[in-house]
Amino acid sequence: MLRNVAVIALEPVAPFELGVLCEVFGTDRVIDGFPSYRFDVCTHDGKPIRTRSGFGLTPSADLTPVEDADLVAVPAIHTIGDPVPETVLAALRRAADRGAYVLSVCSGAFVLAAAGLLDGRECTTHWKYADRLAEMYPLAKVRCNSLYVQDGNLLTGAGTAAGIDACLHLIRQEHGSALATKLARRMVVPPHRDGGQAQYIEAPIAPTPAAPTLEPVLGWLMKHLDRPLTVDDLAGRAHMAPRTFARRFRAETGTTPHDWITNQRVLLARRLLEETELSIEAVATRAGFGDAATLRHHFGRRLGATPHAYRSTFRGRVPHDQALLPG
């Protein structure tokens, strides 16, 4: 359960990536029904540091809050290869060893790698630095084209806005899809982009100035996920040939129609499992999978859990979630 969050800022810190972490975890939204976190921005010695943009930053603490944080996050660093204080590396190792989440945004992954946390672990960083990360730390399993990657208690996000996706992924995992979607709406960002989605594509449902034609089809799809859906049918609805539709769909969403629909169906199934008493078979039908076996197959591939186990996990967390909400 996320309660305590500590961000380690290294000079000169990237203000946008730091701001992402502050926006998601450090902004008090309790009055609107969001969880409350103890949030600290830390430097290795507790002293002020500079940002990349030239202004100064006064931290709230030294590394002390890292010792009992449930999440330790590292935003982007300025110069790859610069030495990282050993006190920071040691604090990250201790956090990972005791099971805390350790998250990096953009080039912050190099700090996790310097601590030895990425050895033998899947990870990502900004596409511009992915080859260098793999070269400098050959034991790290770098997935160069992912928005974010979770390997156990380690999360690594790609450049800038992908840090929001990684944070929302963690919120969804810890607090459920409804809260993550509510927060995304509050932040005016897409509620979910899959970690395996290519880094440099546009957000799934957003229209594009050059090709806005699929927005009505995507909107219709979201309301009819329970129906049998084929590319030919969707192409007809978009008044396109199937091959043209498939090319346009990938250009606008970055993935195939089948993968996009499957992902949306898994998201719908997650909400139904969290928020309703429907049977697994009924959830499978409502989400468009047809039967429980197909739901289990796709659920397992994308989430690494069975629908029953997923529901049990979130049902077990409800009292803790409610304890964080105003009442």
PyMOL commands that set and color helices and strands:
alter all, ss='L'
color gray80, all
select helices_A, chain A and resi 15-25+30-32+64-68+86-97+106-114+127-136+162-175+177-187+212-223+231-237+242-253+257-275+280-286+292-303+307-324
alter helices_A, ss='H'
color red, helices_A
select strands_A, chain A and resi 4-8+38-42+49-50+56-57+71-74+101-105+122-123+141-142+148-151+154-157
alter strands_A, ss='S'
color yellow, strands_A
deselect
rebuild
show_as cartoon
